């Protein structure tokens, strides 16, 4: 079992920055991939960024060049640095962790990011 708690969301003006954190607890040694999804009102949940245990990263096209995902395995925490925020980035951001064994996936409860124009 893995528990995930996101933090760092809030209200920011367009062009501003936020840093989201995702703290994992429990069987963190078994975590392989970590990442972030987001869901805006009326939209489906969409992938934002992914980072593997080896540090390889992948980003959705809308956030490339603006968002940076990282992880600190010593702290069992993943981060999402979000710069040059746009109103269309407004969403609930969810952290996930996928285990190496069976690909079991755990989710956090989400943190709301609101970008005002």
Buried (B, 14 or more C-beta within 10 A) or exposed (E): EBEBBBBBBEEBEEEBEBBBBBBBEBBBEBBBBBBBBBBBEEEEBEBBBBBBEEEEBBBBEEBEEBBBBBBEBEEBBBBBBBBEBBEEBBBBBBBBBBBEEEEBEBBBEBBEBBBEE
